[in-house]
């Protein structure tokens, strides 16, 4: 079984606007600005043989204010810029109560089936509580970048930045190899 690192898209791999209660995802390719500082840490994870999977809730699709074409253009740019293996998208609104919308673990479970992953030896990187909750439910280790969005739910680690998170994942991988 393989190990993966699941990475929240918005706020980790691309910039977001800060709203009064939550970060606001870009809706068009023109608004989509990559976080170029993420490249070096992702290359370290890839060199350590992790499958890198981006996960993202994109309710604008079901709400009708984001086009699939724009989302695909953004994700094509992500694939060209970063060494990622897959992008898993939940297009649903909160009111749809679907199993793939984070904080539910559906995206992680679907990826585990598709990629033959060991979720107990996989990690989730984010700056939001929803990803941490999905990680907990699926049995992954959650590592959050300290942000106003981490909430009060269970999380395994809160660290200052992506570099620190990747260093922690590589340390934990070593420990699991000897366990």
Secondary structure by P-SEA (a helix, b strand, c coil): cbbbbbbbcccccbbbbbcccccccccccccccccccaaaaaaaaaaaccbbbbbbbccccccccccaaaaaaaaaaaaaccccccccccccccccccccccccaaaaaaaaaaacccccccccccccaaaaaaaaaabbbbbbcccccccccccccccccaaaaaaaaaaaaaaaaac
